[in-house]
């Protein structure tokens, strides 16, 4: 177990030996436990940005920057769309609107 795994807490997905891709599969056509946890966290509503970032660190053991990198990659992963189409499509629309503002 690495220091990062210990900080993530019990039940958190292990990062040791895990590929860097956000959509790494745990089986054919399946999302990893970490990818599923990212989507589950994104489904929740938040009182403010501080609460969400605290949950990202405490529940997933990730820095917010890394979380958003993983989330952005998931939006382009067909397995994420199949797993949670409502959340993925909502986030794709938000991403597209922000790109249009630039």
Protein Blocks (a to p, Z undefined) as FASTA:
>chain_A
ZZklmmnoghiacfehpafbfklcfbehiacfklmmmmmmmmpccfbfklmmmmmmmmno
pafklmmmmmmmmmmpmklmmmmmmlmmmmmmmmmmmmmmZZ
